[in-house]
Structures are given as structure tokens and as C-alpha cells.
Amino acid sequence: MIALLALLLASAAPDACAPDALRPSLEFAEKALAAKDLDAARRALAPAAACPVRDGITFVAHVLRADVAVRQGDWPTARAMLAGVGVHPENGVSGRAGFLRLRADQGLGDSAAFTADRDALIAADDRKLAANGGKVESFVVPGGRVDAYRTALDQGGFHRVYEFIVTPDDPAAYPVSIQLTDDQVAAQLIAGQGKGSKESGHAWFLDLYYCQGHSTLPPVAAPNAATPPDYATVKAVVQTTLADRELLKAAPPPSANCGGALWILPALGGTVMPPS
């Protein structure tokens, strides 16, 4: 009877890893991270980081704890927190997790793991971009290979039209991307300045993303043209840009994560639009 009572009491005990139990500490940790209070974030994440990855909340908790570890140069903890955290391209945190794993591999000097994890991320991005028949071709540039896609994809206000994903030949280098973007925020500003029209048009930009940051390349069409520039025109600018081998050798600073992670592989968390 005593054993049965103990079992009943145990089964009625609150689940310390339940989403409702963990959510407040995650919200606090995200605010602490934004304020760069890493010790406060680490303490807040401790209960959630002790839970197995079994749902969205524990998935995010492990990624945030890995983020803290990377910022503190604690590579073993970063890798441990990401063990069992798969690549989920439908989740916006997945790209962040993947690049944190690459940084942990780099910090630990594990070149084989870095290459394997990089290839897994690029493959997941490829599958999602190509799912609607969006892959156009692959071609070689100095120091790497480019996979080109014509896939409509949204990253917040950025509507991607063409994506050029670059895999460096150097197995220790991070991927790079160039994307033709219709910036909907800029389009609304342009529309608002013209004859009182509030209808959103287009604002075309060709964007280069790499670990150290982002740059806008020379225009390939009128910024507010009614249709995007043709693929061949964009490809020519991509090839010219990637003639600079240094772009594919760049790596993030030793003490920081890859700053462009959210944008380099756009399908990891981006929303692929249905074909028109």
C-alpha cells in the first residue's frame, strides 16, 4: 500500500520539463542574452538545459544554452547542448543551432565534424529550396561550387527570388550566399513617396551574406521595376563577385559565432512560397 501511494504521488508530481514550467526561464534568458548578461542567461537556462530535447521549448532551451557557451568559449558545453538537436529547416532556430554547432566544432579543432555538419546544413537548405522545383543549376567559381535556385521564399520582410548558395572547396570554410531580394519594407517606403500611392510595389536588391556581415551588390535592375531581373543577368553579377577568392576563405572571429547565420542558408527557417 505504501509503495502504491508513493507511486501515485510520484505520478502526480509536476513535470519539471513541461513547456509551462520552462517558458518563464527561457523568456528571462532571452532578455539576459539581449542585454549580454551571459551569467544570468546561463543560470536561467540551467533547469531547461538539464531536460532532454523532446519538444519545441526544450529544443530552444538547448540552442540558447549552446549560444551562451559559444559566447563564453565553452566549446565542450556547446557541443553537449547540441547533441541530439537535429536540423529542422521548418524552425527558425534551426539555422542558429546549426551554425553554433559549426562554431563548437571549430573551437574544438574537430575539422571532420565541421565539414560533416556544414554539409548536413547545406543539404537541408538544398532540399527545402529545391522542393518546389526551384533548383536551376550548379556551377563552379574560383574556390567553390554554387547551387542556384529560383525559389520564392520569405524571411520576414525580405522576399527572396533567386538564391545562390556557395559551398567553398576549403572544408574548413563557412558557406556564403548571394540572393536577389524584394525588400517589402523598402517597397512600401518607395510607394509612399510616389504621388500619394500606398500600394506596395517592389524594391530589388542583390545581397551578399557571409559570416562577417552583409553587403548590397551593385543594382542589376531598376530598384522598383515591375518584374525581377532575369536569371542570366543576376548570375553574371554573382560570378563576377565570387571571382574574389577571399570571400570563400573568410571565417568568423575565433571568439564569436558566425554573424550572418540567419541569412546565409535562407531556407532554414524561411517560409517557402507555393509556386505561382
Secondary structure as the mmCIF struct_conf table of DSSP 4:
data_model
#
loop_
_struct_conf.conf_type_id
_struct_conf.id
_struct_conf.beg_label_comp_id
_struct_conf.beg_label_asym_id
_struct_conf.beg_label_seq_id
_struct_conf.end_label_comp_id
_struct_conf.end_label_asym_id
_struct_conf.end_label_seq_id
HELX_RH_AL_P HELX_RH_AL_P1 ILE A 2 ALA A 12
BEND BEND1 ALA A 13 ALA A 13
TURN_TY1_P TURN_TY1_P1 ALA A 16 CYS A 17
BEND BEND2 ALA A 18 ALA A 18
HELX_RH_AL_P HELX_RH_AL_P2 PRO A 19 ALA A 34
TURN_TY1_P TURN_TY1_P2 ALA A 35 LYS A 36
HELX_RH_AL_P HELX_RH_AL_P3 LEU A 38 ALA A 49
TURN_TY1_P TURN_TY1_P3 ALA A 50 ALA A 50
BEND BEND3 CYS A 51 CYS A 51
BEND BEND4 ASP A 55 ASP A 55
HELX_RH_AL_P HELX_RH_AL_P4 GLY A 56 ARG A 71
TURN_TY1_P TURN_TY1_P4 GLN A 72 GLY A 73
HELX_RH_AL_P HELX_RH_AL_P5 TRP A 75 LEU A 82
TURN_TY1_P TURN_TY1_P5 ALA A 83 GLY A 84
TURN_TY1_P TURN_TY1_P6 PRO A 89 GLU A 90
BEND BEND5 ASN A 91 ASN A 91
HELX_RH_AL_P HELX_RH_AL_P6 GLY A 92 GLY A 107
TURN_TY1_P TURN_TY1_P7 LEU A 108 GLY A 109
HELX_RH_AL_P HELX_RH_AL_P7 SER A 111 ALA A 130
TURN_TY1_P TURN_TY1_P8 ALA A 131 ASN A 132
BEND BEND6 GLY A 133 GLY A 133
STRN STRN1 LYS A 135 VAL A 141
TURN_TY1_P TURN_TY1_P9 PRO A 142 GLY A 143
STRN STRN2 GLY A 144 GLN A 155
TURN_TY1_P TURN_TY1_P10 GLY A 156 GLY A 157
STRN STRN3 PHE A 158 PRO A 168
BEND BEND7 ASP A 169 ASP A 170
TURN_TY1_P TURN_TY1_P11 PRO A 171 ALA A 172
BEND BEND8 ALA A 173 ALA A 173
HELX_LH_PP_P HELX_LH_PP_P1 TYR A 174 PRO A 175
STRN STRN4 VAL A 176 ASP A 183
HELX_RH_AL_P HELX_RH_AL_P8 GLN A 184 GLY A 192
TURN_TY1_P TURN_TY1_P12 GLN A 193 GLN A 193
BEND BEND9 GLY A 194 GLY A 194
TURN_TY1_P TURN_TY1_P13 LYS A 195 GLY A 196
STRN STRN5 TRP A 204 TYR A 210
TURN_TY1_P TURN_TY1_P14 CYS A 211 GLN A 212
STRN STRN6 GLY A 213 THR A 216
HELX_LH_PP_P HELX_LH_PP_P2 LEU A 217 PRO A 219
BEND BEND10 VAL A 220 ALA A 221
TURN_TY1_P TURN_TY1_P15 PRO A 223 ASN A 224
BEND BEND11 ALA A 226 THR A 227
HELX_LH_PP_P HELX_LH_PP_P3 PRO A 228 ASP A 230
HELX_RH_AL_P HELX_RH_AL_P9 TYR A 231 THR A 241
TURN_TY1_P TURN_TY1_P16 LEU A 242 ALA A 243
HELX_RH_3T_P HELX_RH_3T_P1 ARG A 245 LEU A 248
TURN_TY1_P TURN_TY1_P17 LYS A 249 LYS A 249
TURN_TY1_P TURN_TY1_P18 PRO A 254 SER A 255
BEND BEND12 ALA A 256 ALA A 256
TURN_TY1_P TURN_TY1_P19 GLY A 259 GLY A 260
HELX_RH_AL_P HELX_RH_AL_P10 ALA A 261 ILE A 264
BEND BEND13 LEU A 265 LEU A 265
TURN_TY1_P TURN_TY1_P20 PRO A 266 GLY A 269
STRN STRN7 THR A 271 VAL A 272
HELX_LH_PP_P HELX_LH_PP_P4 MET A 273 PRO A 275
#
